Amino acid sequence: MSAGALIHASVTLGGRCVLEEVSLSVSPGELVALAGPNGAGKSTVLRALAGLAPLSAGEAQLGGTDVKTLSPTQRGRKAAWLAQERASAWSIRVKDLAALGRFAWSGAPYERLAEADRAIVDDALARAGAAALADRPLDALSGGEQARAHLARALAARAPLLAVDEPAAALDLRHQYEAMAVLRAEADLGRSVIAALHDLDAVMLWADRVIVLDQGRVAADAAPRAALNAELLAQVFGVRRRSAGGYEPV
Ligand SMILES: Nc1ncnc2c1ncn2[C@@H]1O[C@H](COP(=O)(O)OP(=O)(O)OP(=O)(O)O)[C@@H](O)[C@H]1O
């Protein structure tokens, strides 16, 4: 059974149809990349999977259950969501932010967590490269450091589905690698990971499959090398590969 799925799901925002009859699923053990140009609907897919974007048609499922029928706590036990925006409206210690990842199991600040939950939070902080930041306030961190703190929160949930929006954005090269490696490891542990990614080289390196969105529809859903062919790159992204490396507009 898939950890997360959309079945003919449509989403309308501000009177515009931003997802149109999208069907996709993520199975245990898979790292699925979600690619597509700006505004294609990647974040909306992740929000829909997490039960955060109301559907105008179709269904979103977590663990085979319609998300509409799940309470917020039940949803939190089935899916962890890493938002694209990493801003925080208040000053919170990094370890308390990571402790929020346990909220669906044990809603408490870091020091009041049970020992087992604290160990999970410490492990998540270490794997997100945020252990050294644990006692610092979030609003006093750089953008990349904040991103690592938020990744720790998502990892601490240990949810079957990890839906992450641009997990490597703002990270330096080493931390980009480590963030992708940790998501790969989550999938290898049997969790289902779906990650919105702009870096198509990272998609090829890390993902088992890529779902390409174009104007709210699925343009491709296949292994990265098969999906990201010259025709699709030109049609959807408006680019071609340069022989010297990288991409250029067609
Ligand atoms: N609250 C909103 N009201 C109206 N339109 C919205 C709203 N939120 C998003 N949209 C539109 O929905 C479409 C899909 O947005 P979404 O954030 O899912 O795209 P994306 O693929 O994640 O883009 P990006 O690569 O820029 O992050 C865009 O055209 C966007 O302008």
The ligand as a Tripos MOL2 file, in Angstrom:
@<TRIPOS>MOLECULE
LIG
   31    33     1     0     0
SMALL
NO_CHARGES

@<TRIPOS>ATOM
      1 N1         -3.0170   31.1610   -2.2990 N.pl3     1 LIG1
      2 C1         -2.9600   31.1550   -3.6250 C.ar      1 LIG1
      3 N2         -3.8800   31.8000   -4.3730 N.ar      1 LIG1
      4 C2         -3.8450   31.7900   -5.7110 C.ar      1 LIG1
      5 N3         -2.9380   31.1100   -6.4310 N.ar      1 LIG1
      6 C3         -1.9980   30.4290   -5.7400 C.ar      1 LIG1
      7 C4         -1.9600   30.4140   -4.3050 C.ar      1 LIG1
      8 N4         -0.9150   29.6480   -3.9190 N.ar      1 LIG1
      9 C5         -0.3170   29.2200   -5.0450 C.ar      1 LIG1
     10 N5         -0.9820   29.6850   -6.1370 N.ar      1 LIG1
     11 C6         -0.6540   29.4010   -7.5460 C.3       1 LIG1
     12 O1         -0.6850   28.0020   -7.7030 O.3       1 LIG1
     13 C7          0.2810   27.6120   -8.6710 C.3       1 LIG1
     14 C8          1.1090   26.4660   -8.1220 C.3       1 LIG1
     15 O2          1.8750   26.9480   -7.0320 O.3       1 LIG1
     16 P1          2.9380   26.0220   -6.3030 P.3       1 LIG1
     17 O3          3.4780   26.7960   -5.1410 O.co2     1 LIG1
     18 O4          2.3320   24.7020   -6.0280 O.co2     1 LIG1
     19 O5          4.0550   25.8720   -7.4320 O.3       1 LIG1
     20 P2          5.4980   25.2350   -7.3670 P.3       1 LIG1
     21 O6          5.6190   24.2610   -8.4860 O.co2     1 LIG1
     22 O7          5.7890   24.7260   -6.0030 O.co2     1 LIG1
     23 O8          6.4050   26.5130   -7.6990 O.3       1 LIG1
     24 P3          7.8750   26.9690   -7.2430 P.3       1 LIG1
     25 O9          8.8640   26.1600   -8.0410 O.co2     1 LIG1
     26 O10         7.9020   28.4220   -7.6590 O.co2     1 LIG1
     27 O11         7.9990   26.7940   -5.7500 O.co2     1 LIG1
     28 C9          1.0790   28.8630   -9.0240 C.3       1 LIG1
     29 O12         0.6430   29.3470  -10.2560 O.3       1 LIG1
     30 C10         0.7440   29.8330   -7.9150 C.3       1 LIG1
     31 O13         0.7760   31.1650   -8.3960 O.3       1 LIG1
@<TRIPOS>BOND
     1     1     2 1
     2     2     3 ar
     3     2     7 ar
     4     3     4 ar
     5     4     5 ar
     6     5     6 ar
     7     6     7 ar
     8     6    10 ar
     9     7     8 ar
    10     8     9 ar
    11     9    10 ar
    12    10    11 1
    13    11    12 1
    14    11    30 1
    15    12    13 1
    16    13    14 1
    17    13    28 1
    18    14    15 1
    19    15    16 1
    20    16    17 2
    21    16    18 1
    22    16    19 1
    23    19    20 1
    24    20    21 2
    25    20    22 1
    26    20    23 1
    27    23    24 1
    28    24    25 2
    29    24    26 1
    30    24    27 1
    31    28    29 1
    32    28    30 1
    33    30    31 1
@<TRIPOS>SUBSTRUCTURE
     1 LIG1         1 GROUP 0 **** ****
